[in-house]
Amino acid sequence: YNKKFVEMLSRSYTNLLDLASGNFPVMGTEKEKKRFPRVMTVPGNIVELDDEQASSVTSENPSSVAGDRMIIVSNLLPLKAKRRPDNKGWSFSWNEDSLLLRVKDGLPEEMEVLYVGSLTVDVDPIEQEDVANYLLDKFKCVPAFLPPSLLSKYYHGFCKKHLWPLFHYMLPFSPDHGCRFDRSMWEAYVSANKIFSQKVIEVLNPEDDFVWIHDYHLMVLPTFLRRRFVRLRMGFFLHSPFPSSEIYRSLPVREEILKALLNSDLIGFHTFDYARHFLSCCSRMLGLEYQSKRGYIGLEYYGRTVGIKIMPVGIHMGHIEGVIKQVDKELIVEELKRQFEGKTVLLGVDDMDIFKGINLKLLAMEEMLKQHPKWQGKAVLVQIANPARGKGIDLEDVQAEIEETCKRVNKELGCPGYDPIVFINHSLSTSERMAYYSIAECVVVTAVRDGMNLTPYEYIVCRQGLSGGQSDSVVNAAKKSMLVVSEFIGCSPSLSGAIRINPWNVEATAEALNEAISMAESEKELRHEKHYRYVSTHDVAYWSRSFLQDMERCCADHFRKRCWGIGLGFGFRVVALDPNFRKLSTDDIVAAYSRSKSRAILLDYDGTLMPQNSIIRTPSAQVISLLNNLCADPKNIVFMVSGRGRDSLSNWFHPCKKLGLAAEHGYFLRWPNHEEWETIGQCTEFGWMKMAEPVMKSYTEATDGSGIERKESALVWHYHDADPGFGFSQAKEMLEHLESVLANEPVAVKSGQFIVEVKPQGVSKGMVAEKIFTSMTEDGKQADFVLCIGDDRSDEDMFELIGTAVSRQILSHRTEIFASTVGQKPSKAKYYLDDTSEVVQMLESLADATDSPASTDDEAD
């Protein structure tokens, strides 16, 4: 047993290192599905998934309940747990303050909700199976038991010391300021996410279930689930800020996390700022551009459209109103009212951490009392500091600074019976917190960065009191609320009646505090009414209902498309394609090639035979040899159809005498075995260049990393090396500018991949294809086999021509046609090959099947 245990442990840790480096193996199919062990007792034992391959949604996993279900996955289950008094076993109850517990209010009544997450307590491995069975039966909760050593590195390590500070804009400039990247913590994060995935799979029915993953603790979980179920309906919501690309790019595992998130169908953020930052990261690091269609933002990712949702979370009105009733009964408000009689109370309720700006708030209160002495003895700031949620950074320093400021301000500006700052350094019950809300004239939130912050929402509802006026207490008497909120928190955009401040500007914040408590009562009531209308209608149920609707919309075509997974490690992604769009099979094309008598082979160069990012642009000896082999067969007409100039093509393919060349997208054409170029384009006047070039030059001067390529028949503006966002916006504006300037000229202005091109009208690769096919027919050798491969928008003209060639009688209905794009993307071609290396391999297979000419004379024929 010990030997087996050591082998298993050794194997699992090796796997873990592979996982964290992004090299975990593809999980495969088995006829018999394993039921995963519910108990996680061995640290690092995460190998169960590795011997299972990515399979489609048609899993044989049993489901206990038919119909749609929602599986909510979060770091913590919405449960409270404590040891029984006799120390035998545990007692569990719902955590009424948990936001995720309220999600089901917005879901259809018939939809079953399951929760997957960890517990706040450490359950002994001996008890774990009993606890898991009990929680599943009684609460529909599936606990993920993380070993203490793993939990420490995953949660307190990577989550709280790496992700959380970084997402709040804190960079580890020095070992004393933040925490440097520790790969063992990243490995633990990956390991923990995998354990969560196993727990999801235990209860998952992939055909019927939705999976909704929450927050930054589980950002790589989508990859684990997507590897296993390529059509799983899965959403992710980030409850923290998402930093700007300049901050996020400093994370060593930045691309792994981005690619994992993109394995979701829908990614949700509280604000447009957070979503914009995420989209900017996708653009800069992965080259993805987003599109907005009918108000919905989507990212095209390997044939799948990943939805981006912007929807701030709300609060649970019923829960808050229930607590208000309890406050009425406990008479807490009356007690507080006596304590602060004759005082105007400003209130702060924050977790104790470095990003909540508590000390900035205290300094602003001090400044307000100094600038407006009339409030001395009258205005009181009550600051409630909840305990820190994790072992955060610099907490002791922050707390010491706050306490020192409180003492100093109270000493300088206080007097017997009056302390301008009341600092409550411990957590309060929900009832006590609501009581403070009810007596506060203004709530102040000065966080320097915060994901959402629902304190203002709770305050607004509390000041409104119970709907219907069920009680006569002071809680219901107040129908006004004032808010001073930081512009750096997620709820700020939705609180249009609040006074927004930059918390770093202490003087301006002080003036905002004075304005808030000095404002006319009527205006306070109007602002409150506006806020209450929003908060009461945009509650947590509205949020979850909206998210589910968007998830259903994003997943609507899951079963219409053909899906499969490709890629290793965190490079894994699902390719989703139209059923008629499929990979070009080497066996099929070789068979068709072998039985054909007259063949036309049309090849693009850049991005097809030569990788786009290659610095050396000249063709390799392998490509030259390959083309010569194909050209040597008298049955073949082979053309290189490129946007390159004729001088470049002539020099590069000088050894290939029998290769036809089309330069500048077909403006120039050189037939096989000919030295002379002929001009296909009808435009011979290029006066328009004198109009277009100055426009391009002005944009080039303003766009670092861009340049102009002057061809004989065209002008091309390249911006490969420019800032992606700026280059894209400049290209869009240039396109409109050139179209306006050249409106009466015989030219076409088109945008492509990192280019804007101006060229004569009527010149296209499609025209080249038509001329080649027509010439072959006139020679009595109508093509019965056509292969056309390209990667760019210009190649779509060839694919379009080929698609209509049979109906236009340019090709015979017996012609076997293989039009292939490079890369899985929307195309008029019916086939695709993954990359340039696959193109070369496929052509090598054709070359191997090529007939050797009997003689030079035969070749000439």
Secondary structure, DSSP 8 states (H G I E B T S, - for coil): -HHHHHHHHHHHHHHHHHHHTT--------SS-----S---STT---GGGGS--B-S------SS-S-EEEEEEEE-SEEEEE-TTSSSEEEEE-TT-TGGGGGGGS-TT-EEEEEEE-SS---HHHHHHHHHHHHHHH-EEE----HHHHIIIIIIIIIIIIHHHHTT----BTTBS----HHHHHHHHHHHHHHHHHHHHH--TTTEEEEEESGGGTTHHHHHHHHBTT-EEEEE--S----HHHHTT-TTHHHHHHHHTTSSEEEESSHHHHHHHHHHHHHHH---EEEETTEEEEEETTEEEEEEE------HHHHHHHHHHHHHHTHHHHHHHHTTT-EEEEEEEESSTTS-HHHHHHHHHHHHHH-GGGTTTEEEEEEEE--SS--SSHHHHHHHHHHHHHHHHHHH-BTTB-SEEEE-S---HHHHHHHHHH-SEEEE--SSBS---HHHHHHHHHH-STT----SHHHH----EEEEETTBTTGGG-TTSEEE-TT-HHHHHHHHHHHHHS-HHHHHHHHHHHHHHHHHS-HHHHHHHHHHHHHHHTTTTTTSEEEEE-SGGG-EEEEE-TT-EE--HHHHHHHHHH-SSEEEEE--BTTTB-TT-S--S--HHHHHHHHHHHHSTTEEEEEE-SS-HHHHHHHTTT-TT-EEEEGGGTEEE-TT----EE--S----THHHHHHHHHHHHHHHSTT-EEEE-SS-EEEE-TTS-HHHHHHHHHHHHHHHHHHTTTSSEEEEEETTEEEEEETT--HHHHHHHHHHHHHHTT---SEEEEEE-SHHHHHHHHHHHHHTTTTSS-TT-EEEEEEESSS--SSSEEESSHHHHHHHHHHHHHTS---S-HHHHH-
